[in-house]
Every structure is written in C-alpha cells, then in structure tokens.
Amino acid sequence: MKKSLTLLFMLIITLALLVACGPKREETTPAKTDEKETETGAESSEEPAKPETLIVWEDTDKSVALKPAIESFEKEYGIKVEFKELGMADKMRDQLRLDGPSGTGADVVTLPHDQIGQVVTEGLLQEIEVSDEILSTFSESAVTAQKYDGKLYGLPKATETPVFIYNKALMEEAPETMDEVYAFANEFTDGKKFGFLAKWDDFYFAHGVFGGMGGYVFKENDGALDRDDVGLNNEGGIAGAEYIQKWYAEGLFPKGIIGDSGGSAKDGLFNEGKVASVMDGPWAFQGMKDAGIDIGVAAMPTLPNGEHMKTFMGVKGWHVSAFTEHPYWSTKLIEWLTNEENAKIRFELTQEIPPVTTLIEDPIIADNEGAKAVALQSQYAIPMPNIPEMAEVWGPAASALQTLATGKAEPKAAMDDAVKTIKTNIETNHPQ
C-alpha cells in the first residue's frame, strides 16, 4: 500500500513538471506565412515588398500604347516595368508554356479571351482579385469574358464585335430594324448589286442571329458554361436557322459568298461599290476607306422579334502568369494598364476600342462613328465561349450553315445534326 502511494505521488509530480515546462498556447509563435500567399493578400492586409522589375508581354505593334502607361506606373509605384512584343496570341501562349516553368517568362501577358479556358486548364494563368469598384468601370460582358468557371483571370483592354457598315452613297442612313434592311434589299438587289451581305455560313457571324432569336451555344449556370447543354437546336436556334436560310433562298445573297472564299468575295463586292451594307467587324474599316468608300457604321439593327443581335464579342485582356513571384504587384499593374486614362491613350494610339463604360460618351469615342458603333453593339454582344469544348462547335456549326445556305437541308434537321455531332465530339475529345 505504501509503495503504491509513493508511485502515485511521483506520477503527479512528473505530470506537473511537464505542464510547467510546456509551451503556453497564447505565446506560441504562428507558422511563417508562405511568401506568395502574403503577396496576394490572402494572409496579410499589408502591402508586400515591391519587386525591382515586372515583365510584360504585349502584342506586336501595340507597345506604342503600353509605353506611356508603364511610365506613369513606374512614377507612381517606383517599380521598373520591361516589355516585349511577341506577335500572335498563339505564339504568346506557346512561349508561356516554355518560359513560365523555367522562371524566365513574363509576370503579365495579353491574350484573347477565348484562350483563357485552355491556358487556365494547363495551369498557365492564376485567378486575380480586384475590387467591385474597378470591375464596375468595364462593361459587364467584357468582365464576363475574363472569367472561366466563375473565376476572374484578367481585366479587359480592348473589344471587338461585328457591326452594321453601309456605303453612304447607296444608303442614306442605317436602318433600325432588320425588317427595314430586308425590305431595302428586296428593292435594291438585282443580281449585280446587293442591299445587304453577311457571311452567315460562318458561325462567328451567324451567332448574332441565333443568339438574338433565343439559341445559345452552352447554357450558363452560376457563371460557368455547361458543356452538356447545347442550345443551337432549341426553338430559338431553329428560328435563327430559318431566318438565315431565307436570305439565301430568296437570292438576296450571291452564291459566291459561301465557303472559305466567301469573305474575300463579300469584301470585293463592297469595295467595288456594288453592296449597300454589310455585317462586318472593325478590322474591315480601313480597307473600305482605302477603297474610297464613304462608310457609315452603326450597331446591328434589331431582329424581327424585336431583339438585338447577340453578336460574338472578342475581348483582349491583361492576365497574371501563374509563374510570377509577384502576383500582388502584377495585379496592380493590370489595374493600372486598364484604367480610364490609359484605356483612352490606348485607343488614341492603336484604335483598339476599350470596354470602359465612361468612354462611350467621351468625345474620343462618341465622335468616332466606328468606335461608337462597336461600343454600343458590345453592350448586346456576348463573349465567345472560352471553355476548351468550344473547339468542337465551329466545324459542325459551319457545316450545318452551309447546308442551309445551299438549300440541302431543312433548318431543324441541320441543327439537330450539328448538335448531335458537337456533343459526340465533346464526349470523345474532352472526357471528364
């Protein structure tokens, strides 16, 4: 008994000593925060240390607009910014694949929004966080274009979408409705000259009709595109197909504007003064002017159902590389590059149209007929889907449209076949 009490007493003393020597919870030093997390602000509200240099990759011949923005950023933050022009978007994406993992790539890159899904899937870009105040400066559709799977991966710098372009010598003003365009075309078209032309066997242009009639490529659910819900053969999609087929069936479009050479044929007819109006993009303005055509430009006229055409919109943006060691300051840089002042400078120097809403009424845009038309139409446009599965849409959609244009298929059958092929290709080439 005495021996047992002695052992118990010794055990109590030992436990007491262990507790006394152990660390006190309130004095425990917190674990060191990862440097990258600190810079993004995820673990600290303090501004991270400034890097000496940030590197930007820009489009060819566009650095003229980048230079003044860089100079003001360097003056404001004391961070040197270097840039390099890399040419086509595909080249920039391929270069990021090579240089990013090796640590020799850029901190900030520019890409067309329809590449975002693929490069994010490959782990080349990182999500960014900016305030609602900054996001509100851009059009909603332009911000949507910078998102993938509901997350923000960039800020928009320039936008483009098809608009209504007319020859002022042949058409006094832009009609407000496609019904008016149709009536004009019926009176004006005689087989040698045409009232209105559009490359509607190309799904990029045809989507304006499909979307405005109620069709869609992929259904949007909670900010993400559902690849399994393709709506090109719903009621609105079929109505759009019927409307497009009517223009070809009634001889309002010449047979020569179907297929790969159709765009060149259309451009040639317009630049020869044989076409009163066309659906085309801002990239066509200069060639028309060089041909001596006095052009007028407006947003697309409304469809017979009273809805605006939902043209596809392309948006170039600035993005933060997944490999940068300075995500906080890289994000600060793209905020600076896309602010109102620098967006205005970019337009003045490159004619790239900024999706900054306050600039729509600025004289620099408002007094420029082409830029204003693109800005207005962009409010009704939707971004081209940027998920990888979009690659499976273009071919089947073009095939269906060409069968409609040549009268080889009825609208419902053509669109049913297209959607069936799209879904099969998605399941085959993009297994989940």
C-alpha positions as CSV (number, residue, x, y, z in Angstrom):
1,M,0.0,0.0,0.0
2,K,2.8,2.4,0.9
3,K,4.6,1.5,-2.2
4,S,1.5,2.3,-4.4
5,L,1.0,5.7,-2.7
6,T,4.7,6.5,-3.4
7,L,4.4,5.7,-7.1
8,L,1.2,7.7,-7.4
9,F,2.8,10.7,-5.8
10,M,5.8,10.5,-8.1
11,L,3.5,10.3,-11.2
12,I,1.6,13.5,-10.1
13,I,4.9,15.4,-9.7
14,T,6.1,14.3,-13.1
15,L,2.9,15.5,-14.8
16,A,3.1,18.8,-13.1
17,L,6.6,19.4,-14.2
18,L,5.7,18.5,-17.9
19,V,2.8,21.0,-17.9
20,A,5.0,23.8,-16.4
21,C,7.8,23.2,-19.0
22,G,5.4,23.0,-22.0
23,P,4.7,26.0,-24.3
24,K,1.9,28.3,-23.3
25,R,-0.7,28.4,-26.1
26,E,-1.1,32.2,-26.1
27,E,2.6,32.7,-26.5
28,T,3.0,30.2,-29.4
29,T,4.7,31.7,-32.5
30,P,2.5,31.4,-35.6
31,A,3.8,29.5,-38.5
32,K,5.5,31.6,-41.2
33,T,3.2,32.5,-44.0
34,D,4.1,31.5,-47.5
35,E,5.6,34.4,-49.4
36,K,3.2,34.0,-52.4
37,E,0.2,33.9,-50.1
38,T,1.4,37.1,-48.3
39,E,1.7,39.0,-51.6
40,T,-1.7,38.1,-52.8
41,G,-3.1,39.4,-49.5
42,A,-4.6,36.1,-48.6
43,E,-2.9,36.0,-45.2
44,S,-1.9,39.7,-44.7
45,S,-3.5,43.0,-45.3
46,E,-0.1,44.6,-45.6
47,E,1.3,45.6,-48.9
48,P,4.1,43.1,-49.9
49,A,7.6,44.2,-50.7
50,K,8.0,45.8,-54.2
51,P,9.9,43.9,-56.8
52,E,12.6,45.7,-58.7
53,T,11.1,44.7,-62.1
54,L,8.0,43.4,-63.7
55,I,7.9,41.9,-67.2
56,V,5.0,42.4,-69.7
57,W,4.4,40.6,-73.0
58,E,2.5,42.7,-75.5
59,D,1.1,42.3,-79.0
60,T,3.2,43.3,-82.0
61,D,3.0,47.0,-82.9
62,K,0.9,47.8,-79.7
63,S,3.7,48.8,-77.4
64,V,3.2,52.4,-78.5
65,A,0.2,52.5,-76.1
66,L,2.0,50.5,-73.4
67,K,4.9,52.8,-73.0
68,P,3.0,55.9,-71.5
69,A,1.1,53.6,-69.2
70,I,4.4,52.0,-68.0
71,E,6.0,55.4,-67.4
72,S,3.1,56.6,-65.2
73,F,3.1,53.2,-63.3
74,E,6.8,53.5,-62.7
75,K,6.4,57.0,-61.4
76,E,3.5,56.1,-59.2
77,Y,4.9,52.9,-57.6
78,G,8.7,53.0,-58.2
79,I,8.7,49.6,-59.9
80,K,10.5,49.2,-63.3
81,V,8.5,47.6,-66.0
82,E,10.0,45.9,-69.0
83,F,8.1,44.7,-72.0
84,K,8.5,42.5,-75.1
85,E,6.3,42.3,-78.2
86,L,5.6,38.7,-79.0
87,G,3.4,38.7,-82.1
88,M,0.4,36.4,-82.5
89,A,-1.6,35.2,-79.4
90,D,-0.8,31.6,-80.2
91,K,2.9,32.4,-80.0
92,M,2.5,34.2,-76.7
93,R,0.6,31.2,-75.3
94,D,3.2,28.8,-76.5
95,Q,6.0,30.9,-75.2
96,L,4.4,31.0,-71.7
97,R,4.3,27.2,-71.8
98,L,8.0,27.1,-72.3
99,D,9.3,30.1,-70.3
100,G,6.8,30.1,-67.4
101,P,8.0,26.9,-65.7
102,S,11.7,27.8,-66.2
103,G,11.2,31.2,-64.4
104,T,12.1,33.2,-67.5
105,G,8.6,34.2,-68.5
106,A,6.5,37.3,-68.1
107,D,4.6,38.4,-65.0
108,V,1.8,39.9,-67.1
109,V,0.6,38.7,-70.6
110,T,-2.1,39.7,-73.0
111,L,-4.4,37.1,-74.6
112,P,-7.7,36.9,-76.4
113,H,-10.4,35.8,-74.0
114,D,-11.3,32.7,-75.9
115,Q,-7.9,31.2,-75.0
116,I,-8.5,31.6,-71.2
117,G,-10.2,28.3,-70.6
118,Q,-7.3,26.3,-72.3
119,V,-4.5,28.2,-70.6
120,V,-6.1,28.0,-67.2
121,T,-6.7,24.3,-67.6
122,E,-3.0,24.0,-68.4
123,G,-2.1,25.9,-65.2
124,L,-0.6,28.9,-67.0
125,L,-2.7,31.7,-65.5
126,Q,-3.8,32.5,-62.0
127,E,-7.0,33.9,-60.6
128,I,-6.9,37.5,-59.6
129,E,-8.9,39.5,-57.1
130,V,-9.9,43.1,-57.7
131,S,-12.4,45.4,-56.1
132,D,-16.0,45.8,-57.4
133,E,-15.2,49.5,-57.9
134,I,-12.6,48.6,-60.5
135,L,-14.8,45.9,-62.2
136,S,-17.7,48.4,-62.5
137,T,-15.6,50.6,-64.8
138,F,-15.9,47.9,-67.6
139,S,-18.9,46.7,-69.5
140,E,-20.5,43.6,-67.9
141,S,-19.9,41.4,-70.9
142,A,-16.2,42.4,-71.1
143,V,-15.7,41.3,-67.5
144,T,-17.6,38.1,-68.1
145,A,-15.2,37.4,-71.0
146,Q,-12.3,37.4,-68.5
147,K,-13.9,34.7,-66.3
148,Y,-13.6,30.9,-66.5
149,D,-15.6,28.6,-64.4
150,G,-16.9,31.6,-62.5
151,K,-13.4,32.9,-61.5
152,L,-11.7,36.1,-62.7
153,Y,-8.5,35.7,-64.7
154,G,-7.9,39.1,-66.1
155,L,-9.0,42.6,-66.9
156,P,-10.2,43.7,-70.4
157,K,-8.2,46.1,-72.5
158,A,-9.9,46.0,-75.9
159,T,-13.1,44.7,-77.5
160,E,-14.4,44.0,-81.0
161,T,-17.7,42.7,-82.4
162,P,-19.4,42.7,-85.8
163,V,-21.4,45.9,-86.6
164,F,-23.6,47.3,-89.5
165,I,-21.5,49.0,-92.1
166,Y,-23.0,50.9,-95.0
167,N,-22.0,52.8,-98.1
168,K,-23.3,56.3,-97.7
169,A,-23.5,56.7,-101.5
170,L,-26.0,53.9,-101.7
171,M,-27.8,54.0,-98.3
172,E,-28.6,57.3,-96.6
173,E,-28.7,56.1,-93.0
174,A,-28.5,52.9,-91.1
175,P,-32.0,51.2,-90.7
176,E,-33.0,50.5,-87.1
177,T,-34.5,47.0,-87.8
178,M,-33.6,44.0,-90.0
179,D,-37.1,44.2,-91.4
180,E,-36.2,47.5,-92.9
181,V,-32.9,46.1,-94.2
182,Y,-34.8,43.1,-95.7
183,A,-37.3,45.5,-97.5
184,F,-34.4,47.6,-98.8
185,A,-32.5,44.6,-100.0
186,N,-35.5,43.3,-101.9
187,E,-35.8,46.6,-103.8
188,F,-32.1,47.1,-104.3
189,T,-30.8,43.7,-105.2
190,D,-30.7,42.7,-108.8
191,G,-28.0,40.0,-109.0
192,K,-25.2,42.5,-109.8
193,K,-25.7,44.8,-106.8
194,F,-26.9,43.8,-103.3
195,G,-28.6,45.6,-100.5
196,F,-27.1,43.7,-97.6
197,L,-24.5,40.9,-97.3
198,A,-23.4,38.9,-94.3
199,K,-21.2,35.8,-94.0
200,W,-23.9,33.8,-92.3
201,D,-22.4,30.4,-93.3
202,D,-19.7,31.3,-90.8
203,F,-20.9,30.7,-87.2
204,Y,-18.9,33.6,-85.9
205,F,-21.2,36.0,-87.7
206,A,-24.3,33.8,-87.7
207,H,-24.4,33.6,-83.9
208,G,-25.7,37.2,-83.8
209,V,-29.0,35.8,-85.4
210,F,-29.0,32.6,-83.4
211,G,-28.4,34.3,-80.1
212,G,-30.9,37.1,-80.8
213,M,-33.6,34.5,-81.6
214,G,-33.0,32.6,-78.4
215,G,-30.5,30.0,-79.3
216,Y,-27.2,29.5,-77.4
217,V,-24.0,27.5,-77.6
218,F,-23.5,26.5,-74.0
219,K,-26.0,27.3,-71.2
220,E,-24.6,29.5,-68.4
221,N,-25.2,28.2,-64.9
222,D,-24.0,30.2,-61.9
223,G,-21.3,32.0,-64.0
224,A,-20.0,28.7,-65.6
225,L,-20.8,27.3,-69.0
226,D,-22.4,23.9,-69.1
227,R,-20.8,21.9,-71.9
228,D,-23.6,19.4,-71.8
229,D,-26.4,21.9,-72.5
230,V,-26.1,22.9,-76.2
231,G,-29.0,25.1,-77.3
232,L,-28.4,25.6,-81.1
233,N,-31.4,23.4,-81.9
234,N,-33.9,24.7,-79.4
235,E,-36.9,26.8,-80.6
236,G,-34.8,30.0,-80.9
237,G,-32.0,28.2,-82.7
238,I,-34.3,26.8,-85.3
239,A,-35.9,30.2,-85.8
240,G,-32.5,31.7,-86.3
241,A,-31.6,29.0,-88.9
242,E,-34.9,29.6,-90.7
243,Y,-34.2,33.4,-90.9
244,I,-30.7,32.8,-92.2
245,Q,-31.8,30.4,-94.9
246,K,-34.5,32.9,-96.1
247,W,-31.8,35.3,-97.2
248,Y,-30.0,32.7,-99.3
249,A,-33.2,31.0,-100.6
250,E,-34.6,34.3,-101.9
251,G,-31.4,35.2,-103.8
252,L,-30.5,38.2,-101.6
253,F,-27.1,36.8,-101.0
254,P,-25.0,35.7,-104.0
255,K,-23.8,32.1,-104.2
256,G,-20.2,33.2,-104.3
257,I,-20.1,34.3,-100.6
258,I,-20.4,30.7,-99.3
259,G,-17.3,28.8,-98.1
260,D,-13.7,29.8,-97.4
261,S,-13.5,32.3,-100.2
262,G,-16.8,33.9,-99.2
263,G,-15.3,36.6,-97.1
264,S,-13.0,37.9,-99.8
265,A,-15.9,37.8,-102.3
266,K,-18.0,39.9,-100.0
267,D,-15.3,42.4,-99.3
268,G,-14.5,42.7,-103.0
269,L,-18.2,43.5,-103.9
270,F,-18.5,46.1,-101.2
271,N,-15.2,47.8,-102.1
272,E,-16.3,47.9,-105.7
273,G,-19.4,49.9,-104.7
274,K,-21.8,47.0,-105.5
275,V,-23.1,46.4,-102.0
276,A,-25.1,48.9,-99.9
277,S,-24.4,47.4,-96.5
278,V,-22.7,44.5,-94.8
279,M,-22.2,42.9,-91.4
280,D,-18.5,43.0,-90.6
281,G,-16.0,44.0,-87.8
282,P,-13.8,47.0,-87.1
283,W,-10.9,45.2,-88.8
284,A,-12.7,46.0,-92.1
285,F,-12.9,49.7,-91.7
286,Q,-9.5,50.7,-93.1
287,G,-9.7,48.5,-96.2
288,M,-13.1,50.0,-97.1
289,K,-11.8,53.6,-96.6
290,D,-8.7,52.8,-98.7
291,A,-11.0,51.6,-101.5
292,G,-12.6,55.1,-101.5
293,I,-15.9,54.1,-99.9
294,D,-17.5,56.7,-97.6
295,I,-18.7,54.3,-94.9
296,G,-21.3,54.8,-92.1
297,V,-21.2,52.5,-89.1
298,A,-23.9,51.6,-86.6
299,A,-24.9,48.9,-84.1
300,M,-26.7,45.9,-85.8
301,P,-30.4,46.5,-86.5
302,T,-32.8,44.6,-84.3
303,L,-34.2,41.3,-85.5
304,P,-37.8,40.6,-86.5
305,N,-38.6,39.5,-82.9
306,G,-37.6,42.9,-81.7
307,E,-34.4,41.7,-80.0
308,H,-30.8,42.9,-80.6
309,M,-28.4,40.6,-82.4
310,K,-26.3,38.9,-79.8
311,T,-23.1,39.1,-81.8
312,F,-20.0,37.3,-80.7
313,M,-17.6,39.6,-78.9
314,G,-13.8,39.1,-78.7
315,V,-12.0,40.7,-75.8
316,K,-8.3,41.1,-75.4
317,G,-7.2,41.2,-71.7
318,W,-4.3,41.5,-69.4
319,H,-3.5,38.4,-67.3
320,V,-1.2,37.4,-64.4
321,S,1.0,34.5,-65.1
322,A,0.8,31.5,-62.8
323,F,4.5,31.6,-62.5
324,T,5.1,35.1,-61.3
325,E,6.6,35.6,-57.9
326,H,4.8,39.0,-57.6
327,P,1.0,38.4,-58.1
328,Y,0.0,41.4,-55.9
329,W,2.0,43.9,-57.9
330,S,1.3,42.2,-61.2
331,T,-2.4,42.6,-60.5
332,K,-1.8,46.3,-59.6
333,L,-0.1,46.7,-62.9
334,I,-3.0,45.3,-65.0
335,E,-5.4,47.5,-62.9
336,W,-3.2,50.5,-64.0
337,L,-3.0,49.5,-67.6
338,T,-6.7,49.2,-68.0
339,N,-7.8,52.3,-66.1
340,E,-9.8,55.0,-67.9
341,E,-6.8,57.3,-68.6
342,N,-4.6,54.6,-70.1
343,A,-7.6,53.0,-71.9
344,K,-8.2,56.3,-73.6
345,I,-4.5,56.7,-74.5
346,R,-4.5,53.1,-76.0
347,F,-7.5,54.0,-78.2
348,E,-5.8,57.2,-79.4
349,L,-2.6,55.4,-80.4
350,T,-3.9,52.0,-81.6
351,Q,-7.6,52.4,-82.3
352,E,-8.3,49.4,-80.1
353,I,-11.7,50.0,-78.6
354,P,-11.8,49.9,-74.8
355,P,-14.7,48.4,-72.9
356,V,-14.6,51.2,-70.3
357,T,-18.2,52.4,-70.0
358,T,-17.4,56.0,-69.2
359,L,-15.5,56.4,-72.5
360,I,-18.6,55.6,-74.6
361,E,-19.8,59.2,-74.2
362,D,-16.3,60.6,-74.2
363,P,-15.9,62.7,-77.4
364,I,-12.9,60.5,-78.4
365,I,-15.4,57.6,-78.8
366,A,-18.7,59.4,-79.3
367,D,-17.3,61.4,-82.2
368,N,-15.8,58.3,-83.9
369,E,-18.6,56.6,-85.7
370,G,-17.0,53.3,-86.0
371,A,-15.7,53.1,-82.4
372,K,-19.1,54.2,-81.0
373,A,-20.9,51.6,-83.0
374,V,-18.7,48.8,-81.7
375,A,-19.0,50.1,-78.2
376,L,-22.8,50.2,-78.5
377,Q,-23.1,46.7,-80.1
378,S,-20.8,45.3,-77.4
379,Q,-23.5,46.0,-74.9
380,Y,-25.7,43.5,-76.6
381,A,-22.9,41.1,-77.6
382,I,-21.8,38.0,-75.7
383,P,-18.2,36.8,-75.3
384,M,-17.3,33.8,-77.4
385,P,-17.4,30.8,-75.1
386,N,-13.9,30.3,-73.7
387,I,-14.1,26.7,-72.5
388,P,-11.9,24.2,-74.4
389,E,-15.1,22.4,-75.6
390,M,-15.8,25.4,-77.9
391,A,-13.3,23.9,-80.4
392,E,-15.9,21.2,-81.1
393,V,-18.5,23.7,-82.2
394,W,-17.1,25.6,-85.1
395,G,-16.9,22.7,-87.6
396,P,-20.3,21.2,-87.2
397,A,-22.0,24.6,-87.0
398,A,-20.3,25.7,-90.2
399,S,-21.4,22.5,-92.0
400,A,-25.0,23.0,-90.9
401,L,-25.0,26.6,-92.0
402,Q,-23.6,25.7,-95.4
403,T,-26.3,23.1,-95.9
404,L,-28.8,25.8,-95.1
405,A,-27.2,28.3,-97.4
406,T,-27.3,25.8,-100.3
407,G,-30.8,24.5,-99.5
408,K,-29.5,21.0,-99.0
409,A,-31.2,20.7,-95.5
410,E,-34.2,22.0,-93.6
411,P,-33.4,24.1,-90.5
412,K,-34.4,21.6,-87.8
413,A,-32.7,18.7,-89.4
414,A,-29.5,20.7,-90.0
415,M,-29.3,22.0,-86.4
416,D,-30.2,18.6,-84.9
417,D,-27.4,17.0,-86.8
418,A,-25.0,19.8,-85.8
419,V,-25.8,19.5,-82.0
420,K,-25.5,15.7,-82.2
421,T,-22.1,15.9,-83.7
422,I,-20.9,18.6,-81.3
423,K,-22.0,16.5,-78.3
424,T,-20.3,13.4,-79.7
425,N,-17.0,15.3,-80.3
426,I,-17.1,16.8,-76.8
427,E,-17.5,13.4,-75.2
428,T,-14.8,11.9,-77.4
429,N,-12.2,14.7,-77.1
430,H,-12.9,16.1,-73.7
431,P,-13.6,13.2,-71.4
432,Q,-14.5,14.2,-67.8
